[in-house]
Amino acid sequence: MSIQNHAQDAQDRYFMMLAIEQAKQGLYTTRPNPAVGCVIVQGREIVGQGFHPKAGEPHAEVFALKDASVRAVGATAYVTLEPCSHTGRTPPCALALVEAGVKRVVIAGLDPNPQVAGRGVSLLEQAGVQVKVGVLTEQAEVLNRGFLKAMRTQMPYVRLKIATSLDGRTAMASGESKWITSAAAREDVQKLRAQSGAIITGSETIIADNPQLNVRSNQLGIPPEQVPAPLIVVLDRRQRLEHNLQADYQLCRQADTIYWREDDLITLLKVLVKEHQCYDVLVEAGANVAGSFLSQQLVDELIVYQAPCLLGAQARPMVEFNPLSLAQQLRFDIRSHEQVGSDLKLTLQPL
């Protein structure tokens, strides 16, 4: 590789990282659309930048082009996801880049949405725009794991969150569980909820804890009311719950709460994608539900908040899962580990 090409690659990575930082500003508000950022560069000077804030509003490229104005002519645009080529609630961004006179477009990754899927790149190239794809792809895809998985497989990205003691217990035998983990850990869970299109829980959790499962944090960088409320799904095979404005349980008073009374979790996940455009799903439930998702290999990411305490052998387990041999064990790759308050947060990926 020549020195010139090496310098160009380094510059492309630098400005793409800035575009990723732009995209992060829409992480909690764009659902069901992906979070996308755009930076427009003239020479080595940033002349425009923007992100997609909300479904139905202009995309990142449009905000960046407006910011750049006439300085977009002959510039390079860095975009974290392939510009759209179709007209939906907004015009095609690929065409907007062409009409603005952008000379070169650098894209982190292609959009697997069948309405785009390479067509944005083709439109740009046919108009004589230079296109480079594959800069910081992995870093950009982290922002939109749910959207990308749903477009590719029609299944959502499933995160399972568990709060546990050092000995793998989630509550006393009596059911007492408030609070095992610290306030900082509970605050961190708010970020998981804010990223989720749906939260799945079980009727046992509703009856035992009467949770709200809402987004109420003031530490997200935006007011919580700007975050689209996750759809609540209650697994209720024994039909113990129903919609009732006078119910003792908060989630039963919500008109849009879904009660799933079948055993088939795969069908449920497909329904959430196809009918509700929920691409990121968070499971916050008890040991039985957690065990069902894990044993059926439906979990993409396991997040464990482990408190520095012991609850004893009679306390309730974190997962109801009973392999008969070591060959049936579930193993994980540790993606990250960090201290949150007084607790240890483990982010794991099933092997």
PLY file of the C-alpha trace (Angstrom):
ply
format ascii 1.0
element vertex 351
property float x
property float y
property float z
element edge 350
property int vertex1
property int vertex2
end_header
0.00 0.00 0.00
1.36 3.41 -0.94
1.87 6.16 1.63
-0.89 8.15 -0.07
-3.37 5.27 0.13
-2.43 4.61 3.76
-3.05 8.27 4.62
-6.42 8.17 2.82
-7.47 5.05 4.72
-6.48 6.63 8.03
-8.44 9.77 7.17
-11.47 7.69 6.17
-11.41 5.82 9.48
-11.10 9.06 11.44
-14.07 10.77 9.82
-16.16 7.57 9.91
-15.60 7.40 13.66
-16.96 10.94 13.90
-19.98 9.85 11.82
-20.53 6.97 14.27
-20.48 9.47 17.13
-23.16 11.44 15.29
-25.27 8.28 14.88
-25.12 7.59 18.62
-27.18 10.72 19.24
-30.21 8.96 17.76
-29.63 5.62 19.47
-32.66 5.88 21.79
-35.08 7.73 19.50
-34.97 6.34 15.95
-36.88 3.08 16.40
-37.85 1.29 14.26
-35.37 3.03 11.95
-31.63 2.47 12.38
-29.39 5.06 14.04
-27.34 6.69 11.28
-24.77 9.49 11.26
-23.22 11.51 8.44
-20.18 13.80 8.25
-19.33 15.84 5.15
-15.70 16.79 4.61
-14.15 19.30 2.22
-10.41 18.57 2.07
-9.78 17.80 5.72
-12.35 20.23 7.09
-15.76 19.15 8.38
-18.35 21.31 6.63
-21.51 19.44 7.62
-22.73 16.81 10.03
-26.00 15.30 11.14
-27.85 12.27 12.46
-31.27 10.68 12.02
-33.28 11.69 15.11
-36.62 9.97 14.65
-38.65 7.85 12.22
-40.52 10.12 9.81
-37.98 12.93 10.10
-35.15 13.57 7.61
-32.26 11.15 7.51
-28.69 11.90 8.62
-27.51 12.80 5.11
-30.18 15.47 4.73
-29.22 17.20 7.98
-25.53 17.04 7.08
-26.14 18.43 3.58
-28.21 21.28 5.00
-25.39 22.01 7.43
-22.81 21.98 4.63
-24.90 24.00 2.17
-22.92 24.88 -0.99
-19.72 23.50 0.53
-21.04 19.99 -0.15
-20.04 20.41 -3.82
-16.98 18.25 -4.47
-16.91 17.02 -0.87
-16.70 13.54 0.67
-19.64 12.25 2.70
-19.07 9.68 5.44
-22.22 7.68 6.23
-22.57 4.88 8.79
-25.15 2.96 6.71
-25.80 2.79 2.97
-27.90 5.80 1.86
-31.48 4.84 1.01
-32.54 4.73 -2.63
-36.33 4.59 -2.22
-39.01 7.11 -1.38
-40.74 6.37 1.92
-41.77 9.03 4.38
-38.67 10.90 3.19
-37.01 11.21 -0.28
-34.03 8.98 -1.19
-30.79 10.13 0.47
-28.58 8.73 -2.30
-30.28 11.09 -4.75
-29.88 14.01 -2.32
-26.12 13.39 -2.19
-25.94 13.34 -5.98
-27.96 16.53 -6.38
-25.80 18.29 -3.77
-22.71 17.62 -5.89
-20.92 15.32 -3.46
-17.91 13.78 -5.21
-17.19 10.79 -2.95
-19.20 8.75 -0.45
-17.61 6.48 2.17
-20.01 3.97 3.75
-19.46 1.81 6.82
-21.77 -1.00 5.65
-24.50 -1.91 3.21
-28.14 -1.77 4.29
-29.70 -5.30 4.22
-33.20 -3.79 4.04
-34.66 -5.28 0.82
-35.77 -1.78 -0.19
-32.12 -0.67 -0.24
-29.71 -3.66 -0.36
-27.06 -2.19 -2.65
-29.38 0.05 -4.66
-28.12 3.15 -2.88
-24.55 2.38 -3.92
-25.65 1.66 -7.49
-27.52 4.96 -7.72
-24.45 6.85 -6.53
-22.06 5.07 -8.86
-24.34 5.50 -11.87
-24.28 9.23 -11.18
-20.47 9.25 -11.24
-19.96 9.46 -7.47
-16.96 7.54 -6.10
-18.08 5.01 -3.48
-16.05 3.16 -0.84
-17.77 0.56 1.36
-16.44 -1.19 4.46
-14.85 1.42 6.72
-15.31 0.65 10.46
-18.16 -1.71 9.56
-18.08 -3.64 12.84
-18.09 -0.48 14.97
-21.02 0.94 13.01
-23.06 -2.28 13.14
-22.94 -2.31 16.96
-25.41 0.60 16.92
-28.00 -1.30 14.89
-27.68 -4.97 15.77
-31.45 -5.41 16.00
-32.31 -3.65 12.73
-29.58 -5.48 10.82
-30.49 -8.91 12.20
-34.20 -8.37 11.53
-33.55 -7.30 7.93
-31.34 -10.35 7.36
-33.27 -13.05 9.23
-36.73 -11.65 10.16
-35.81 -12.32 13.79
-35.01 -9.66 16.42
-31.82 -9.25 18.40
-32.60 -10.64 21.85
-30.90 -9.41 25.01
-31.52 -11.30 28.25
-30.84 -9.31 31.42
-30.37 -10.97 34.81
-29.53 -9.47 38.21
-27.93 -12.03 40.48
-25.86 -12.64 43.59
-22.34 -14.14 43.61
-23.89 -17.58 44.10
-26.24 -17.18 41.12
-29.43 -16.35 43.02
-32.01 -13.75 42.11
-34.33 -13.70 45.12
-34.89 -15.26 48.51
-37.05 -18.37 48.67
-39.92 -16.11 49.79
-39.57 -14.07 46.58
-38.00 -11.05 48.30
-35.59 -9.46 45.81
-35.55 -5.64 46.19
-32.81 -4.78 45.80
-29.97 -7.22 45.09
-28.02 -4.91 42.79
-27.07 -1.27 43.26
-28.88 1.85 42.12
-26.14 2.35 39.51
-26.86 -1.07 38.00
-30.59 -0.38 37.90
-29.84 2.94 36.20
-27.72 1.10 33.62
-30.68 -1.18 32.83
-32.55 1.94 31.73
-30.18 2.18 28.75
-31.09 -1.38 27.73
-34.79 -0.55 27.93
-34.32 2.66 25.95
-32.72 0.66 23.11
-35.51 -1.91 23.03
-38.57 -2.02 20.83
-40.15 -4.62 23.12
-39.64 -5.96 26.62
-40.69 -9.53 27.34
-41.55 -10.60 30.86
-43.54 -13.38 32.50
-46.83 -13.37 34.39
-44.97 -14.64 37.46
-42.79 -11.52 37.43
-45.86 -9.29 37.09
-47.60 -10.96 40.02
-44.52 -11.07 42.26
-42.99 -7.64 41.53
-45.66 -5.52 39.79
-42.95 -3.82 37.68
-43.37 -0.78 35.43
-40.67 -1.81 32.90
-40.65 1.75 31.56
-37.93 4.21 30.60
-37.69 6.86 33.29
-34.00 7.73 33.49
-32.78 11.31 33.34
-29.26 10.15 32.51
-29.75 9.15 28.87
-28.73 12.52 27.48
-32.31 13.23 26.42
-35.59 13.57 28.37
-37.13 10.10 28.92
-40.41 11.21 27.30
-38.57 11.48 23.97
-37.78 7.75 24.04
-40.45 5.63 22.27
-42.04 3.45 24.95
-41.10 -0.23 24.52
-43.96 -2.57 23.75
-44.62 -4.84 26.75
-45.14 -8.56 26.10
-46.27 -10.81 28.94
-45.84 -14.58 28.64
-49.02 -15.86 30.25
-49.61 -19.46 29.25
-51.86 -20.09 32.29
-53.96 -17.02 31.45
-53.62 -15.48 34.89
-53.69 -11.90 33.64
-55.78 -9.73 31.36
-56.30 -6.06 30.43
-58.12 -4.31 33.24
-58.02 -0.60 34.06
-58.71 -1.45 37.72
-56.11 -4.23 37.90
-53.64 -4.43 40.75
-50.78 -4.71 38.24
-49.54 -1.60 36.45
-48.79 -3.28 33.11
-52.30 -4.74 32.92
-53.68 -1.20 32.82
-51.78 -0.43 29.60
-53.99 -0.93 26.57
-51.11 -1.95 24.29
-49.67 -4.69 26.53
-49.55 -7.98 24.61
-50.35 -11.29 26.32
-48.68 -14.28 24.68
-50.37 -17.51 25.73
-48.61 -20.01 23.47
-45.44 -22.04 24.07
-43.86 -21.06 20.74
-41.31 -18.33 21.43
-39.94 -18.36 17.88
-43.32 -17.41 16.47
-43.60 -14.63 19.06
-40.25 -13.16 18.02
-41.20 -13.30 14.35
-44.51 -11.58 15.10
-42.71 -8.80 16.95
-40.59 -8.14 13.86
-43.23 -8.53 11.18
-46.26 -6.94 12.84
-44.75 -4.51 15.34
-41.33 -3.60 13.84
-39.64 -4.48 17.14
-36.08 -5.34 16.17
-34.41 -5.14 19.60
-36.01 -7.23 22.33
-35.10 -7.21 26.02
-36.09 -10.13 28.23
-36.59 -9.14 31.88
-38.19 -12.10 33.57
-37.78 -14.91 36.07
-35.76 -18.09 35.97
-38.27 -20.13 33.93
-38.57 -17.61 31.11
-34.82 -17.02 31.10
-34.22 -20.75 30.93
-36.66 -21.15 28.03
-34.95 -18.49 25.93
-31.47 -19.83 26.69
-32.27 -23.51 26.17
-33.93 -22.73 22.81
-30.84 -20.72 21.78
-32.86 -17.56 21.22
-30.54 -15.23 23.16
-28.04 -13.11 21.23
-26.64 -11.33 24.27
-26.73 -12.21 27.97
-26.22 -9.30 30.36
-25.58 -10.23 33.98
-25.40 -7.72 36.83
-23.69 -9.60 39.66
-23.92 -8.14 43.15
-21.18 -8.82 45.73
-23.46 -10.77 48.04
-24.46 -14.34 48.86
-28.10 -15.40 49.18
-27.64 -19.09 49.99
-28.68 -22.42 48.58
-32.38 -22.00 49.34
-32.68 -18.77 47.34
-34.14 -18.77 43.83
-31.81 -19.60 40.91
-31.03 -17.17 38.08
-32.03 -19.72 35.41
-34.18 -22.85 35.41
-32.00 -25.01 33.21
-31.18 -28.63 34.02
-28.65 -30.26 31.68
-28.04 -33.96 32.28
-24.35 -33.83 31.41
-21.49 -31.40 30.87
-21.95 -31.89 27.14
-25.29 -30.07 27.44
-23.92 -27.06 29.29
-24.39 -23.57 27.86
-21.13 -21.72 27.33
-20.52 -18.05 26.61
-17.86 -15.73 25.32
-17.23 -12.72 27.57
-17.66 -9.70 25.31
-17.05 -7.15 28.08
-16.87 -6.78 31.84
-17.03 -3.62 33.91
-17.88 -2.41 37.37
-21.19 -0.57 37.64
-21.64 0.91 41.08
-20.80 -1.90 43.48
-21.73 -4.60 40.96
-20.01 -6.44 38.15
-21.64 -6.18 34.72
-20.88 -9.05 32.35
-21.92 -8.90 28.71
-21.78 -12.38 27.20
-22.41 -13.94 23.80
-23.59 -17.55 23.56
-21.11 -19.84 21.82
0 1
1 2
2 3
3 4
4 5
5 6
6 7
7 8
8 9
9 10
10 11
11 12
12 13
13 14
14 15
15 16
16 17
17 18
18 19
19 20
20 21
21 22
22 23
23 24
24 25
25 26
26 27
27 28
28 29
29 30
30 31
31 32
32 33
33 34
34 35
35 36
36 37
37 38
38 39
39 40
40 41
41 42
42 43
43 44
44 45
45 46
46 47
47 48
48 49
49 50
50 51
51 52
52 53
53 54
54 55
55 56
56 57
57 58
58 59
59 60
60 61
61 62
62 63
63 64
64 65
65 66
66 67
67 68
68 69
69 70
70 71
71 72
72 73
73 74
74 75
75 76
76 77
77 78
78 79
79 80
80 81
81 82
82 83
83 84
84 85
85 86
86 87
87 88
88 89
89 90
90 91
91 92
92 93
93 94
94 95
95 96
96 97
97 98
98 99
99 100
100 101
101 102
102 103
103 104
104 105
105 106
106 107
107 108
108 109
109 110
110 111
111 112
112 113
113 114
114 115
115 116
116 117
117 118
118 119
119 120
120 121
121 122
122 123
123 124
124 125
125 126
126 127
127 128
128 129
129 130
130 131
131 132
132 133
133 134
134 135
135 136
136 137
137 138
138 139
139 140
140 141
141 142
142 143
143 144
144 145
145 146
146 147
147 148
148 149
149 150
150 151
151 152
152 153
153 154
154 155
155 156
156 157
157 158
158 159
159 160
160 161
161 162
162 163
163 164
164 165
165 166
166 167
167 168
168 169
169 170
170 171
171 172
172 173
173 174
174 175
175 176
176 177
177 178
178 179
179 180
180 181
181 182
182 183
183 184
184 185
185 186
186 187
187 188
188 189
189 190
190 191
191 192
192 193
193 194
194 195
195 196
196 197
197 198
198 199
199 200
200 201
201 202
202 203
203 204
204 205
205 206
206 207
207 208
208 209
209 210
210 211
211 212
212 213
213 214
214 215
215 216
216 217
217 218
218 219
219 220
220 221
221 222
222 223
223 224
224 225
225 226
226 227
227 228
228 229
229 230
230 231
231 232
232 233
233 234
234 235
235 236
236 237
237 238
238 239
239 240
240 241
241 242
242 243
243 244
244 245
245 246
246 247
247 248
248 249
249 250
250 251
251 252
252 253
253 254
254 255
255 256
256 257
257 258
258 259
259 260
260 261
261 262
262 263
263 264
264 265
265 266
266 267
267 268
268 269
269 270
270 271
271 272
272 273
273 274
274 275
275 276
276 277
277 278
278 279
279 280
280 281
281 282
282 283
283 284
284 285
285 286
286 287
287 288
288 289
289 290
290 291
291 292
292 293
293 294
294 295
295 296
296 297
297 298
298 299
299 300
300 301
301 302
302 303
303 304
304 305
305 306
306 307
307 308
308 309
309 310
310 311
311 312
312 313
313 314
314 315
315 316
316 317
317 318
318 319
319 320
320 321
321 322
322 323
323 324
324 325
325 326
326 327
327 328
328 329
329 330
330 331
331 332
332 333
333 334
334 335
335 336
336 337
337 338
338 339
339 340
340 341
341 342
342 343
343 344
344 345
345 346
346 347
347 348
348 349
349 350
